[in-house]
Amino acid sequence: MADGAAHDAGEGGTGEPPRPGLDRRRFLGAATGLAALATGLTGCDTSGGGPAGGRPTDPLAAERDRPGSPDWRLRATGPPDAIEGYPDRVSVLPGEEFGLHVSTTAPGFHIRAYRVGWYGGAQARLVWRSDRLAGRRAAAPHLLPKTRTVRAGWPRTTVVGTDGWPPGAYLLRLDADHGHQRYVPLVVRSPAAAGRTVLMHAVTTWQAYNAWGGHSLYRGPGGDYADRSLAVAFDRPYDATGAEKFLVYERALVVLAERLGLPLAYTTSLDVHRDADALRGATAVLSLGHDEYWTPQQRAHVTRARDAGTNVAFLGANACFRRVRLDAGPDAGPPTVTCYKTAYRDDPAYAAHQAPPTHDFRAPPAADPESSLTGVFYEGYPTDAPYVVHGADHWLFEGTGVTPGDAFAHLVGVEYDRVTPEAPTPADLEIVAHSPLVCRGRASHADSAYYTVPSGAGVFATGTMRWVEALMAGTRDNGRNHGLDRRTGAFVTRTTENLLRAFAAGPAARHRPAPKPNTDHVYGR
């Protein structure tokens, strides 16, 4: 997201000084060809293993038939310090232990671990609950002055074992004696990805926007961009409900994928960064609704999987936009997410030629625009516009009944991507939705696009950040609404079902019609 911008999920601050827009014609004359794109194209703020031959036995099949627990939602959060906590590991394998660090103003509390899924509509299942634990209020966090990194540094409250916990996305609910509650998110990752659709939870992006303790990668306590963190730590709770990014941008997709009964695997951006084989043999990998902060290693591993036949879907906008570095955390715990952004020259590791700059992938030096992987190019914020179908006969839209020009109000927002021929763009790319919009007074478009590569893998990008939110349109969980209605929810749900089922069947180019390249036609070139 644009630095300092505040979109409709509540992030942001006051931001870096505004930068002028850039006419697309100037791009072609730019010396690097990429420096121009780094400042934006419209005047909108832009700072912001091949599949296995047979389907494996699905270890989650029995889990999906278990009864759900409809009481998983928070009832009352109370004041920010009422109860909050964080794990000492972002993800664990089934059976591994993790430590939990909790601070509360109550004399005691319980922990309940809910696995998110369909569960006949309940959308979560209570997998484990603790005995009552003694509560204590932890000390104030401390700030590392050089990078303005907030660390809670709380002592460990308890150790939790995960024997019998199936892989999945979990919400640990902290229930204080005085009735207040908070979530702590945790991923129980799958031991292997072969033959499965991988849900890649964007924990680096969660942390980038986390303002707990007064600092995020966007702002400091006074809302100033200049006082933002240059590195953010996982050893602190998440702000708000404790799991806001997961709830808004990821949960609805988890519920849908589980409902479809597809062979699934769960992982995180950190795990894909660490393990070159994390995606080996996967049929598909899903980047969820807000997945902005990537390491070069994560990007290389996703690209390698694509080139080995793994389909890739970007179900949001602004994906793979920021280049980050993972630096060692304290006591061998989770790493620190480092992103100096516009101050990258002040990064000691960059200055010593020990690391690439931690700023936008598209910006020089070391420019590498995200569009070579995603197919689309992040253009700006904020916007609110209808999603307009262009290729109504595309297999993605089967069963939706759409015709060319059909529109779905408010589905494009608050950030958006477009196909940008001047940027690195795959040749065999088809624009399937082409949505007129206005961003900061300038007219442009958002695009949904699909392309394939020689391995047979297909890549789809929605071009809008509201896609996963729209899966909840018209339901009790679509709290932000944006004006999304049930018609839009039905369209997005059916389209996503088509996508997930096709991508779960192996390299999409081998069993779905090839893209009909149309970038030049759509953009009049």
MIPA-213659 format. One record per residue (C-alpha): x, y, z; residue in three letters. Coordinates in Angstrom, 3 decimals. Layout:
BEGIN
(pt (X, Y, Z), ala)
...
//
This chain:
BEGIN
(pt (0.000, 0.000, 0.000), met)
(pt (1.049, 3.591, -0.519), ala)
(pt (3.179, 4.924, 2.315), asp)
(pt (1.055, 6.852, 4.723), gly)
(pt (-2.197, 6.016, 2.919), ala)
(pt (-5.056, 4.686, 4.996), ala)
(pt (-7.325, 2.317, 3.092), his)
(pt (-10.613, 0.875, 4.205), asp)
(pt (-9.096, -1.803, 6.393), ala)
(pt (-7.876, 0.929, 8.674), gly)
(pt (-4.144, 1.141, 7.977), glu)
(pt (-1.955, 4.076, 7.292), gly)
(pt (-0.645, 7.342, 8.600), gly)
(pt (0.246, 10.711, 7.225), thr)
(pt (2.887, 9.455, 4.809), gly)
(pt (5.913, 10.501, 2.871), glu)
(pt (5.884, 13.729, 0.855), pro)
(pt (3.695, 13.449, -2.261), pro)
(pt (5.468, 12.574, -5.470), arg)
(pt (4.408, 13.734, -8.909), pro)
(pt (2.663, 11.412, -11.319), gly)
(pt (4.306, 10.232, -14.510), leu)
(pt (2.865, 10.175, -17.996), asp)
(pt (3.196, 6.715, -19.539), arg)
(pt (5.002, 8.106, -22.577), arg)
(pt (7.862, 9.243, -20.367), arg)
(pt (8.433, 5.669, -19.293), phe)
(pt (9.666, 4.666, -22.714), leu)
(pt (12.354, 7.312, -22.580), gly)
(pt (13.508, 6.653, -19.035), ala)
(pt (17.141, 5.639, -18.794), ala)
(pt (16.490, 2.599, -16.678), thr)
(pt (13.014, 1.875, -17.978), gly)
(pt (12.000, 1.180, -14.383), leu)
(pt (12.777, 4.311, -12.411), ala)
(pt (9.788, 5.999, -14.002), ala)
(pt (7.408, 3.288, -12.919), leu)
(pt (8.684, 3.584, -9.376), ala)
(pt (7.002, 6.977, -9.066), thr)
(pt (3.660, 5.821, -10.457), gly)
(pt (1.872, 6.076, -13.746), leu)
(pt (-1.279, 8.001, -12.997), thr)
(pt (-0.665, 10.433, -10.192), gly)
(pt (-2.219, 8.007, -7.713), cys)
(pt (-0.067, 7.257, -4.695), asp)
(pt (1.811, 4.035, -5.343), thr)
(pt (4.146, 4.075, -2.387), ser)
(pt (2.127, 2.007, -0.449), gly)
(pt (8.074, -28.792, -8.024), gly)
(pt (5.622, -29.918, -10.588), gly)
(pt (2.428, -31.563, -9.438), pro)
(pt (2.439, -35.171, -8.467), ala)
(pt (0.963, -37.593, -10.951), gly)
(pt (-1.829, -38.763, -8.650), gly)
(pt (-3.853, -37.053, -5.987), arg)
(pt (-2.508, -37.890, -2.522), pro)
(pt (-4.637, -39.062, 0.340), thr)
(pt (-6.111, -35.964, 1.917), asp)
(pt (-5.375, -35.931, 5.667), pro)
(pt (-7.942, -33.173, 6.133), leu)
(pt (-10.893, -35.104, 4.693), ala)
(pt (-11.971, -36.506, 8.061), ala)
(pt (-11.385, -33.162, 9.740), glu)
(pt (-13.889, -31.431, 7.467), arg)
(pt (-16.647, -33.794, 8.585), asp)
(pt (-16.300, -32.868, 12.243), arg)
(pt (-18.917, -30.632, 13.847), pro)
(pt (-18.057, -26.955, 14.045), gly)
(pt (-18.084, -24.463, 16.907), ser)
(pt (-20.181, -21.419, 15.995), pro)
(pt (-19.132, -19.574, 19.177), asp)
(pt (-15.628, -18.814, 17.832), trp)
(pt (-16.241, -15.089, 17.264), arg)
(pt (-15.215, -12.412, 19.747), leu)
(pt (-18.006, -11.040, 21.892), arg)
(pt (-16.218, -8.153, 23.642), ala)
(pt (-12.654, -6.926, 23.163), thr)
(pt (-12.693, -4.333, 25.921), gly)
(pt (-9.828, -1.837, 26.331), pro)
(pt (-6.644, -2.506, 24.331), pro)
(pt (-4.791, -3.847, 27.378), asp)
(pt (-7.660, -6.002, 28.670), ala)
(pt (-6.025, -9.120, 27.259), ile)
(pt (-3.555, -9.607, 24.431), glu)
(pt (-0.830, -12.017, 23.478), gly)
(pt (1.540, -13.401, 20.887), tyr)
(pt (3.184, -16.754, 20.115), pro)
(pt (6.932, -17.226, 19.952), asp)
(pt (6.554, -18.979, 16.587), arg)
(pt (4.583, -17.817, 13.558), val)
(pt (3.900, -21.387, 12.466), ser)
(pt (4.464, -24.906, 13.742), val)
(pt (4.281, -28.394, 12.321), leu)
(pt (1.569, -30.637, 13.777), pro)
(pt (2.720, -31.908, 17.153), gly)
(pt (5.257, -29.152, 17.775), glu)
(pt (5.076, -26.870, 20.800), glu)
(pt (5.001, -23.101, 20.901), phe)
(pt (5.200, -20.595, 23.701), gly)
(pt (2.444, -18.078, 24.323), leu)
(pt (3.054, -14.678, 25.897), his)
(pt (-0.036, -13.069, 27.428), val)
(pt (-0.728, -9.846, 29.287), ser)
(pt (-4.093, -9.156, 30.910), thr)
(pt (-5.696, -6.956, 33.513), thr)
(pt (-7.817, -9.925, 34.635), ala)
(pt (-6.811, -12.320, 37.410), pro)
(pt (-7.060, -15.266, 35.039), gly)
(pt (-7.917, -16.427, 31.514), phe)
(pt (-8.460, -19.419, 29.255), his)
(pt (-7.097, -20.170, 25.779), ile)
(pt (-9.288, -21.726, 23.120), arg)
(pt (-7.779, -22.862, 19.815), ala)
(pt (-10.157, -22.716, 16.842), tyr)
(pt (-9.253, -24.133, 13.447), arg)
(pt (-10.852, -22.111, 10.634), val)
(pt (-12.759, -24.057, 7.988), gly)
(pt (-16.246, -24.693, 6.654), trp)
(pt (-17.590, -27.142, 9.242), tyr)
(pt (-21.112, -27.114, 7.864), gly)
(pt (-21.296, -23.342, 8.019), gly)
(pt (-19.940, -22.880, 11.558), ala)
(pt (-16.633, -21.742, 9.960), gln)
(pt (-14.388, -22.914, 12.811), ala)
(pt (-13.910, -25.849, 15.175), arg)
(pt (-12.694, -25.804, 18.764), leu)
(pt (-9.665, -28.097, 18.690), val)
(pt (-8.255, -27.468, 22.179), trp)
(pt (-8.808, -25.434, 25.309), arg)
(pt (-6.564, -24.761, 28.249), ser)
(pt (-7.197, -24.950, 31.943), asp)
(pt (-7.557, -21.590, 33.660), arg)
(pt (-4.244, -19.761, 33.727), leu)
(pt (-3.199, -17.031, 36.138), ala)
(pt (-3.268, -13.583, 34.579), gly)
(pt (-0.671, -10.879, 34.964), arg)
(pt (-0.108, -7.505, 33.394), arg)
(pt (3.190, -7.401, 31.550), ala)
(pt (5.619, -4.510, 31.473), ala)
(pt (5.474, -1.787, 28.828), ala)
(pt (7.183, -2.584, 25.519), pro)
(pt (10.595, -1.213, 24.689), his)
(pt (11.747, 0.576, 21.555), leu)
(pt (14.996, -0.067, 19.694), leu)
(pt (15.940, 3.494, 18.768), pro)
(pt (17.998, 2.873, 15.608), lys)
(pt (15.136, 1.219, 13.747), thr)
(pt (12.247, 2.279, 16.026), arg)
(pt (11.353, -1.391, 16.461), thr)
(pt (8.809, -2.184, 19.159), val)
(pt (9.410, -5.346, 21.154), arg)
(pt (7.091, -6.531, 23.899), ala)
(pt (9.693, -8.777, 25.497), gly)
(pt (7.137, -10.396, 27.791), trp)
(pt (7.974, -13.577, 29.683), pro)
(pt (6.428, -16.750, 28.373), arg)
(pt (3.094, -17.472, 30.033), thr)
(pt (2.625, -21.069, 28.960), thr)
(pt (3.689, -23.705, 26.449), val)
(pt (1.070, -25.173, 24.140), val)
(pt (1.437, -28.523, 22.417), gly)
(pt (-0.279, -29.206, 19.120), thr)
(pt (-0.644, -32.982, 19.210), asp)
(pt (-3.776, -33.822, 17.261), gly)
(pt (-4.051, -30.382, 15.667), trp)
(pt (-4.541, -30.796, 11.906), pro)
(pt (-2.726, -28.381, 9.564), pro)
(pt (-4.677, -25.188, 9.103), gly)
(pt (-5.185, -21.553, 10.007), ala)
(pt (-5.918, -21.136, 13.700), tyr)
(pt (-7.365, -18.416, 15.868), leu)
(pt (-6.310, -18.759, 19.484), leu)
(pt (-8.922, -16.909, 21.495), arg)
(pt (-7.848, -15.475, 24.822), leu)
(pt (-10.846, -15.336, 27.175), asp)
(pt (-10.211, -13.213, 30.266), ala)
(pt (-12.111, -13.678, 33.506), asp)
(pt (-13.667, -10.228, 33.114), his)
(pt (-15.215, -11.229, 29.761), gly)
(pt (-12.841, -9.489, 27.363), his)
(pt (-11.282, -11.386, 24.476), gln)
(pt (-8.588, -11.167, 21.822), arg)
(pt (-7.312, -13.397, 19.042), tyr)
(pt (-3.797, -14.673, 18.469), val)
(pt (-3.316, -16.085, 14.940), pro)
(pt (-1.204, -19.178, 14.340), leu)
(pt (-0.623, -21.413, 11.310), val)
(pt (-0.123, -25.133, 11.738), val)
(pt (1.732, -25.696, 8.520), arg)
(pt (1.550, -28.771, 6.354), ser)
(pt (4.575, -31.093, 6.248), pro)
(pt (4.417, -31.266, 2.431), ala)
(pt (2.757, -29.449, -0.460), ala)
(pt (2.855, -32.096, -3.198), ala)
(pt (-0.488, -32.529, -4.929), gly)
(pt (-2.147, -29.795, -2.886), arg)
(pt (-3.345, -26.230, -3.169), thr)
(pt (-1.183, -24.174, -0.821), val)
(pt (-2.639, -21.289, 1.164), leu)
(pt (0.259, -18.887, 1.755), met)
(pt (-0.632, -16.651, 4.702), his)
(pt (0.904, -13.192, 4.408), ala)
(pt (2.376, -12.835, 7.884), val)
(pt (5.051, -10.361, 6.786), thr)
(pt (2.293, -8.036, 5.570), thr)
(pt (0.323, -8.558, 8.777), trp)
(pt (3.338, -7.379, 10.720), gln)
(pt (4.145, -4.449, 8.419), ala)
(pt (0.786, -2.856, 9.238), tyr)
(pt (0.757, -3.820, 12.900), asn)
(pt (0.783, -0.589, 14.944), ala)
(pt (0.850, -2.259, 18.361), trp)
(pt (3.099, -0.249, 20.648), gly)
(pt (2.728, 2.852, 18.495), gly)
(pt (4.873, 1.957, 15.481), his)
(pt (4.352, 0.172, 12.168), ser)
(pt (6.242, 0.327, 8.871), leu)
(pt (3.888, 3.215, 7.993), tyr)
(pt (3.820, 5.541, 10.962), arg)
(pt (4.927, 6.354, 14.471), gly)
(pt (2.837, 7.264, 17.506), pro)
(pt (1.927, 10.693, 16.136), gly)
(pt (0.961, 9.315, 12.736), gly)
(pt (4.117, 10.588, 11.062), asp)
(pt (5.757, 8.656, 8.248), tyr)
(pt (9.155, 10.018, 9.300), ala)
(pt (8.752, 8.353, 12.703), asp)
(pt (7.784, 4.940, 11.312), arg)
(pt (9.593, 1.726, 12.153), ser)
(pt (12.331, 0.658, 9.772), leu)
(pt (12.002, -2.887, 11.054), ala)
(pt (9.119, -4.588, 12.836), val)
(pt (9.192, -7.537, 15.216), ala)
(pt (6.937, -10.551, 15.707), phe)
(pt (7.471, -10.602, 19.471), asp)
(pt (4.476, -8.366, 20.125), arg)
(pt (0.712, -8.747, 19.785), pro)
(pt (-1.216, -7.576, 16.746), tyr)
(pt (-3.367, -4.508, 17.263), asp)
(pt (-7.193, -4.238, 17.111), ala)
(pt (-8.807, -7.685, 17.455), thr)
(pt (-5.410, -9.376, 17.323), gly)
(pt (-5.984, -10.923, 13.886), ala)
(pt (-7.450, -8.174, 11.719), glu)
(pt (-5.476, -8.849, 8.535), lys)
(pt (-6.320, -12.535, 8.621), phe)
(pt (-9.991, -11.905, 9.339), leu)
(pt (-10.478, -9.317, 6.584), val)
(pt (-8.266, -10.603, 3.790), tyr)
(pt (-7.772, -14.330, 4.303), glu)
(pt (-10.396, -16.088, 6.421), arg)
(pt (-13.171, -16.140, 3.809), ala)
(pt (-10.889, -17.814, 1.276), leu)
(pt (-9.874, -20.470, 3.818), val)
(pt (-13.548, -21.204, 4.508), val)
(pt (-14.344, -21.479, 0.777), leu)
(pt (-11.362, -23.703, -0.036), ala)
(pt (-12.224, -26.012, 2.853), glu)
(pt (-15.871, -26.141, 1.761), arg)
(pt (-14.815, -27.279, -1.721), leu)
(pt (-12.996, -30.248, -0.211), gly)
(pt (-9.801, -29.646, -2.173), leu)
(pt (-6.521, -31.197, -1.019), pro)
(pt (-5.000, -28.242, 0.844), leu)
(pt (-1.705, -27.338, 2.443), ala)
(pt (-1.018, -24.428, 4.773), tyr)
(pt (2.099, -22.305, 5.022), thr)
(pt (3.239, -18.709, 5.554), thr)
(pt (5.343, -16.162, 3.739), ser)
(pt (8.117, -16.787, 6.280), leu)
(pt (8.128, -20.512, 5.598), asp)
(pt (8.206, -20.057, 1.820), val)
(pt (11.132, -17.675, 2.313), his)
(pt (13.044, -20.158, 4.453), arg)
(pt (12.438, -23.359, 2.524), asp)
(pt (13.198, -23.610, -1.181), ala)
(pt (11.146, -26.829, -1.230), asp)
(pt (8.106, -25.472, 0.612), ala)
(pt (6.058, -25.456, -2.606), leu)
(pt (7.573, -28.523, -4.253), arg)
(pt (4.958, -30.436, -6.241), gly)
(pt (2.073, -28.147, -5.245), ala)
(pt (-0.772, -27.944, -7.739), thr)
(pt (-1.360, -24.294, -6.844), ala)
(pt (-0.251, -21.573, -4.460), val)
(pt (-2.661, -18.848, -3.363), leu)
(pt (-1.557, -15.349, -2.439), ser)
(pt (-4.461, -14.009, -0.422), leu)
(pt (-6.157, -10.616, -0.214), gly)
(pt (-3.330, -8.368, 1.006), his)
(pt (0.130, -9.767, 0.377), asp)
(pt (2.383, -6.768, -0.143), glu)
(pt (5.679, -7.550, 1.624), tyr)
(pt (7.898, -10.264, 0.128), trp)
(pt (11.535, -11.223, 0.473), thr)
(pt (13.515, -11.881, -2.719), pro)
(pt (13.782, -15.503, -1.589), gln)
(pt (10.021, -15.904, -1.278), gln)
(pt (9.562, -14.405, -4.723), arg)
(pt (12.234, -16.678, -6.208), ala)
(pt (10.661, -19.768, -4.652), his)
(pt (7.154, -18.907, -5.899), val)
(pt (8.531, -18.166, -9.367), thr)
(pt (10.426, -21.439, -9.405), arg)
(pt (7.269, -23.313, -8.427), ala)
(pt (5.376, -21.602, -11.272), arg)
(pt (8.071, -22.605, -13.719), asp)
(pt (7.800, -26.202, -12.505), ala)
(pt (4.045, -26.339, -13.141), gly)
(pt (2.454, -24.923, -9.999), thr)
(pt (-0.460, -22.585, -10.723), asn)
(pt (-0.407, -19.243, -8.888), val)
(pt (-3.326, -16.991, -7.927), ala)
(pt (-3.119, -13.457, -6.572), phe)
(pt (-6.471, -12.874, -4.882), leu)
(pt (-5.899, -9.240, -4.002), gly)
(pt (-3.975, -6.244, -5.272), ala)
(pt (-0.596, -4.691, -4.452), asn)
(pt (0.980, -8.151, -4.088), ala)
(pt (4.753, -8.654, -4.089), cys)
(pt (5.235, -4.886, -3.997), phe)
(pt (7.742, -4.307, -1.172), arg)
(pt (11.105, -5.994, -0.977), arg)
(pt (11.900, -6.870, 2.645), val)
(pt (14.710, -8.572, 4.507), arg)
(pt (14.348, -10.941, 7.436), leu)
(pt (16.893, -10.227, 10.143), asp)
(pt (17.511, -12.395, 13.177), ala)
(pt (15.140, -11.962, 16.088), gly)
(pt (16.000, -12.394, 19.760), pro)
(pt (16.657, -15.837, 21.276), asp)
(pt (16.254, -17.661, 17.961), ala)
(pt (12.621, -16.528, 17.809), gly)
(pt (10.746, -15.151, 14.787), pro)
(pt (12.790, -12.790, 12.611), pro)
(pt (12.490, -9.053, 12.236), thr)
(pt (10.916, -7.710, 9.016), val)
(pt (13.166, -4.940, 7.722), thr)
(pt (11.960, -2.411, 5.135), cys)
(pt (13.591, 1.024, 5.034), tyr)
(pt (11.481, 2.114, 2.023), lys)
(pt (12.477, 5.625, 0.905), thr)
(pt (15.313, 5.675, 3.461), ala)
(pt (16.972, 2.552, 2.030), tyr)
(pt (20.324, 4.333, 1.783), arg)
(pt (20.344, 4.552, 5.588), asp)
(pt (20.197, 0.767, 5.911), asp)
(pt (23.632, -0.365, 7.156), pro)
(pt (23.360, -3.707, 5.364), ala)
(pt (22.658, -1.996, 2.051), tyr)
(pt (25.333, 0.626, 2.602), ala)
(pt (27.862, -2.140, 3.232), ala)
(pt (26.798, -3.888, -0.007), his)
(pt (25.645, -6.864, 2.034), gln)
(pt (21.981, -6.804, 1.011), ala)
(pt (19.694, -5.436, -1.713), pro)
(pt (17.684, -2.308, -0.932), pro)
(pt (14.557, -2.838, 1.129), thr)
(pt (12.101, -0.728, -0.814), his)
(pt (9.654, -1.230, -3.709), asp)
(pt (10.638, -4.114, -5.983), phe)
(pt (10.052, -1.900, -9.017), arg)
(pt (12.336, 0.917, -7.856), ala)
(pt (16.000, 1.234, -8.745), pro)
(pt (18.512, 0.191, -7.707), pro)
(pt (17.903, -3.537, -8.268), ala)
(pt (14.541, -2.817, -9.924), ala)
(pt (12.461, -5.948, -10.511), asp)
(pt (8.775, -5.027, -10.984), pro)
(pt (6.222, -7.411, -9.581), glu)
(pt (4.364, -7.623, -12.889), ser)
(pt (6.786, -10.209, -14.293), ser)
(pt (5.259, -12.615, -11.755), leu)
(pt (1.772, -11.268, -11.067), thr)
(pt (1.022, -10.167, -14.633), gly)
(pt (-0.410, -6.905, -13.289), val)
(pt (1.186, -3.726, -11.966), phe)
(pt (0.102, -1.952, -8.809), tyr)
(pt (-1.076, 1.511, -9.756), glu)
(pt (-2.695, 3.319, -6.897), gly)
(pt (-4.862, 4.115, -3.950), tyr)
(pt (-7.607, 4.965, -3.170), pro)
(pt (-10.421, 4.084, -5.489), thr)
(pt (-13.955, 2.693, -5.364), asp)
(pt (-15.343, 1.488, -8.672), ala)
(pt (-17.450, -1.225, -10.322), pro)
(pt (-15.733, -4.380, -11.531), tyr)
(pt (-16.467, -4.659, -15.266), val)
(pt (-16.338, -8.014, -17.072), val)
(pt (-14.420, -7.983, -20.365), his)
(pt (-13.920, -11.642, -21.342), gly)
(pt (-17.303, -13.050, -20.365), ala)
(pt (-16.619, -16.323, -22.202), asp)
(pt (-13.497, -17.084, -20.155), his)
(pt (-13.587, -20.358, -18.244), trp)
(pt (-13.126, -18.422, -15.001), leu)
(pt (-16.643, -17.041, -15.382), phe)
(pt (-18.401, -20.304, -16.241), glu)
(pt (-21.755, -20.543, -14.517), gly)
(pt (-21.867, -16.887, -13.494), thr)
(pt (-24.135, -15.868, -16.386), gly)
(pt (-22.146, -12.701, -17.062), val)
(pt (-22.038, -10.923, -20.404), thr)
(pt (-19.476, -8.387, -21.626), pro)
(pt (-19.807, -5.124, -19.762), gly)
(pt (-21.608, -6.548, -16.739), asp)
(pt (-20.592, -4.557, -13.671), ala)
(pt (-20.404, -5.271, -9.940), phe)
(pt (-20.520, -2.142, -7.818), ala)
(pt (-17.694, -1.349, -5.383), his)
(pt (-15.751, -4.538, -6.105), leu)
(pt (-12.706, -2.562, -7.286), val)
(pt (-11.052, -0.935, -4.309), gly)
(pt (-9.433, 0.323, -2.280), val)
(pt (-6.128, -0.452, -3.997), glu)
(pt (-5.944, -1.783, -7.531), tyr)
(pt (-3.650, -3.207, -10.213), asp)
(pt (-3.722, -2.872, -13.970), arg)
(pt (-1.988, -4.497, -16.898), val)
(pt (0.734, -2.042, -17.875), thr)
(pt (2.369, -2.801, -21.226), pro)
(pt (5.313, -0.528, -20.436), glu)
(pt (6.220, -2.708, -17.445), ala)
(pt (7.537, -6.274, -17.709), pro)
(pt (4.403, -8.180, -18.712), thr)
(pt (4.006, -11.839, -19.738), pro)
(pt (3.361, -12.161, -23.463), ala)
(pt (0.539, -14.737, -23.300), asp)
(pt (-1.696, -12.661, -21.065), leu)
(pt (-5.451, -12.187, -21.307), glu)
(pt (-7.334, -9.339, -19.640), ile)
(pt (-10.647, -10.798, -18.440), val)
(pt (-11.969, -7.754, -16.554), ala)
(pt (-11.243, -4.134, -17.443), his)
(pt (-12.755, -1.709, -14.971), ser)
(pt (-12.769, 2.074, -15.490), pro)
(pt (-12.014, 4.060, -12.344), leu)
(pt (-10.833, 7.385, -11.029), val)
(pt (-7.938, 7.590, -8.593), cys)
(pt (-6.989, 10.959, -7.114), arg)
(pt (-8.717, 12.735, -9.983), gly)
(pt (-7.083, 10.714, -12.746), arg)
(pt (-8.903, 8.222, -14.955), ala)
(pt (-7.470, 4.714, -15.276), ser)
(pt (-8.486, 1.034, -15.174), his)
(pt (-8.158, -1.981, -12.934), ala)
(pt (-7.576, -5.315, -14.657), asp)
(pt (-8.057, -8.960, -13.842), ser)
(pt (-5.609, -10.957, -15.925), ala)
(pt (-4.642, -14.543, -16.690), tyr)
(pt (-1.501, -15.920, -18.307), tyr)
(pt (0.324, -19.221, -18.693), thr)
(pt (3.974, -20.243, -18.900), val)
(pt (5.735, -23.099, -20.748), pro)
(pt (5.485, -25.412, -17.715), ser)
(pt (1.707, -25.288, -18.167), gly)
(pt (1.131, -23.299, -14.996), ala)
(pt (-1.573, -20.669, -15.049), gly)
(pt (-1.374, -17.371, -13.162), val)
(pt (-4.430, -15.304, -12.278), phe)
(pt (-4.585, -11.895, -10.599), ala)
(pt (-7.827, -10.220, -9.539), thr)
(pt (-6.463, -6.648, -9.683), gly)
(pt (-8.556, -5.563, -6.684), thr)
(pt (-8.010, -5.796, -2.954), met)
(pt (-11.682, -6.442, -2.195), arg)
(pt (-11.919, -9.847, -3.851), trp)
(pt (-11.684, -11.985, -0.717), val)
(pt (-13.847, -9.550, 1.240), glu)
(pt (-16.510, -9.944, -1.456), ala)
(pt (-16.782, -13.651, -0.629), leu)
(pt (-18.535, -12.438, 2.529), met)
(pt (-20.795, -9.925, 0.768), ala)
(pt (-24.254, -9.884, 2.256), gly)
(pt (-23.292, -12.048, 5.257), thr)
(pt (-22.899, -11.241, 8.943), arg)
(pt (-19.100, -11.246, 8.591), asp)
(pt (-18.847, -8.513, 5.958), asn)
(pt (-18.546, -5.836, 8.591), gly)
(pt (-16.908, -3.205, 6.386), arg)
(pt (-19.422, -3.814, 3.605), asn)
(pt (-18.157, -1.203, 1.062), his)
(pt (-21.599, -1.546, -0.530), gly)
(pt (-20.842, -5.075, -1.753), leu)
(pt (-24.134, -6.911, -2.274), asp)
(pt (-25.197, -10.539, -2.502), arg)
(pt (-25.110, -10.496, -6.315), arg)
(pt (-21.446, -9.499, -6.157), thr)
(pt (-20.776, -12.113, -3.523), gly)
(pt (-22.353, -14.824, -5.675), ala)
(pt (-20.308, -13.773, -8.720), phe)
(pt (-16.991, -13.686, -6.828), val)
(pt (-17.742, -16.964, -5.084), thr)
(pt (-18.532, -18.856, -8.302), arg)
(pt (-15.537, -17.371, -10.110), thr)
(pt (-13.241, -18.312, -7.233), thr)
(pt (-14.681, -21.819, -7.137), glu)
(pt (-13.937, -22.188, -10.860), asn)
(pt (-10.402, -20.946, -10.292), leu)
(pt (-9.633, -23.180, -7.313), leu)
(pt (-11.052, -26.310, -8.899), arg)
(pt (-9.180, -25.730, -12.157), ala)
(pt (-5.904, -24.927, -10.424), phe)
(pt (-6.220, -27.961, -8.142), ala)
(pt (-6.331, -30.225, -11.210), ala)
(pt (-2.728, -29.491, -12.204), gly)
(pt (-1.081, -27.139, -14.711), pro)
(pt (-4.023, -25.144, -16.027), ala)
(pt (-2.759, -24.842, -19.592), ala)
(pt (-3.096, -28.595, -19.985), arg)
(pt (-6.823, -28.765, -19.281), his)
(pt (-8.246, -25.262, -19.731), arg)
(pt (-8.331, -23.068, -22.847), pro)
(pt (-5.168, -21.089, -23.378), ala)
(pt (-5.186, -17.344, -22.826), pro)
(pt (-6.173, -15.200, -25.789), lys)
(pt (-3.597, -12.398, -25.545), pro)
(pt (-5.432, -9.099, -25.798), asn)
(pt (-3.346, -6.443, -24.060), thr)
(pt (-2.644, -4.530, -27.269), asp)
(pt (-6.299, -4.627, -28.247), his)
(pt (-7.609, -3.536, -24.840), val)
(pt (-5.116, -0.699, -24.550), tyr)
(pt (-5.259, 0.339, -28.206), gly)
(pt (-1.640, -0.343, -29.046), arg)
//
